[in-house]
Amino acid sequence: MKRDFIKWLSTFRDSIATYSYYVDFKKVYDNVENIKIELNILNSLIGSKNIESDFVKILEKYPETLKCIPILLAVRNSEIAISDETGSRMFDFATQTFTIADYATFMKKSGLFDLLQNHLIGNLLDYATGVETGLDSNGRKNRGGHLMEGLVESYIQKAGFVKGKNYFKEMYIHEISEKWNVNLSAISRQNGKTL
């Protein structure tokens, strides 16, 4: 039987993206909302003539503002590793593990003081929203995978297959082993992992 690949290829879609595929704005807004007060406190540094001493005063009075610093560098972790001429350090922004002067040095050397002092941004809430939007692009690959799963599953169901009866989705190794009496432990990293 000769196959008509031109006809088959003409059935492909240009994209499977839905409107919510590109950015999960709820997640973006929630993440910024969680640090809104601290970001507004740090907004006072924008255009500061004495940014280093102003930063020190803020951390002395509002040490919780420290937790905002990683997102300003597009980092989701509360710890940031730094290696320089003095060696390696792990800056913790959830718990103050260094002196305020050390954190001020971090701000200076990372370029954050320059960003704030020279009015390169209008306010940190908008800036953090933009950073969060950019970071959410990593979530896009997961959303794309789920969209493709749903699309393929719709075709399987249209072909008459019934989930749990003659097609299965996301099964654990032990479920596969029990259902079809096969031992898959040799292909898993550890017995009982999912496939």
Solvent accessible surface area in square Angstrom, and as a share of the most:
residue,aa,sasa,rsa
1,M,226,1.01
2,K,191,0.81
3,R,174,0.63
4,D,86,0.44
5,F,117,0.49
6,I,138,0.70
7,K,139,0.59
8,W,139,0.49
9,L,91,0.46
10,S,86,0.55
11,T,97,0.56
12,F,117,0.49
13,R,148,0.54
14,D,159,0.82
15,S,65,0.42
16,I,49,0.25
17,A,34,0.26
18,T,67,0.39
19,Y,226,0.86
20,S,77,0.50
21,Y,44,0.17
22,Y,115,0.44
23,V,23,0.13
24,D,53,0.28
25,F,102,0.42
26,K,144,0.61
27,K,82,0.35
28,V,1,0.01
29,Y,124,0.47
30,D,61,0.32
31,N,41,0.21
32,V,12,0.07
33,E,101,0.45
34,N,105,0.54
35,I,22,0.11
36,K,78,0.33
37,I,122,0.62
38,E,18,0.08
39,L,0,0.00
40,N,69,0.35
41,I,35,0.18
42,L,1,0.01
43,N,33,0.17
44,S,80,0.51
45,L,0,0.00
46,I,30,0.15
47,G,16,0.16
48,S,12,0.08
49,K,180,0.76
50,N,98,0.50
51,I,10,0.05
52,E,82,0.37
53,S,52,0.34
54,D,43,0.22
55,F,1,0.00
56,V,42,0.24
57,K,127,0.54
58,I,17,0.09
59,L,2,0.01
60,E,114,0.51
61,K,145,0.61
62,Y,76,0.29
63,P,69,0.43
64,E,80,0.36
65,T,0,0.00
66,L,6,0.03
67,K,89,0.38
68,C,0,0.00
69,I,1,0.00
70,P,6,0.04
71,I,14,0.07
72,L,3,0.02
73,L,56,0.28
74,A,50,0.38
75,V,43,0.24
76,R,116,0.42
77,N,101,0.52
78,S,51,0.33
79,E,83,0.37
80,I,19,0.10
81,A,69,0.54
82,I,58,0.29
83,S,92,0.60
84,D,54,0.28
85,E,145,0.65
86,T,110,0.64
87,G,33,0.31
88,S,94,0.61
89,R,84,0.31
90,M,99,0.44
91,F,6,0.03
92,D,23,0.12
93,F,3,0.01
94,A,74,0.57
95,T,85,0.49
96,Q,78,0.35
97,T,81,0.47
98,F,50,0.21
99,T,80,0.47
100,I,33,0.17
101,A,67,0.52
102,D,31,0.16
103,Y,2,0.01
104,A,1,0.01
105,T,57,0.33
106,F,10,0.04
107,M,2,0.01
108,K,131,0.55
109,K,131,0.56
110,S,44,0.29
111,G,33,0.31
112,L,4,0.02
113,F,10,0.04
114,D,74,0.39
115,L,32,0.16
116,L,1,0.00
117,Q,61,0.27
118,N,80,0.41
119,H,127,0.57
120,L,111,0.55
121,I,27,0.14
122,G,68,0.66
123,N,51,0.26
124,L,0,0.00
125,L,41,0.21
126,D,98,0.51
127,Y,59,0.22
128,A,0,0.00
129,T,40,0.23
130,G,46,0.44
131,V,22,0.13
132,E,8,0.04
133,T,40,0.23
134,G,47,0.45
135,L,44,0.22
136,D,1,0.00
137,S,51,0.33
138,N,96,0.49
139,G,14,0.13
140,R,71,0.26
141,K,135,0.57
142,N,81,0.42
143,R,49,0.18
144,G,17,0.16
145,G,35,0.34
146,H,118,0.53
147,L,44,0.22
148,M,91,0.40
149,E,68,0.31
150,G,37,0.36
151,L,35,0.17
152,V,71,0.41
153,E,26,0.12
154,S,39,0.25
155,Y,116,0.44
156,I,57,0.29
157,Q,89,0.40
158,K,161,0.68
159,A,72,0.56
160,G,55,0.52
161,F,92,0.38
162,V,80,0.46
163,K,111,0.47
164,G,53,0.51
165,K,149,0.63
166,N,76,0.39
167,Y,23,0.09
168,F,63,0.26
169,K,71,0.30
170,E,125,0.56
171,M,31,0.14
172,Y,109,0.41
173,I,3,0.02
174,H,90,0.40
175,E,63,0.28
176,I,32,0.16
177,S,30,0.20
178,E,135,0.60
179,K,107,0.45
180,W,123,0.43
181,N,140,0.72
182,V,65,0.37
183,N,125,0.64
184,L,36,0.18
185,S,39,0.25
186,A,100,0.77
187,I,118,0.60
188,S,19,0.12
189,R,220,0.80
190,Q,120,0.53
191,N,127,0.65
192,G,37,0.35
193,K,89,0.38
194,T,77,0.44
195,L,111,0.55
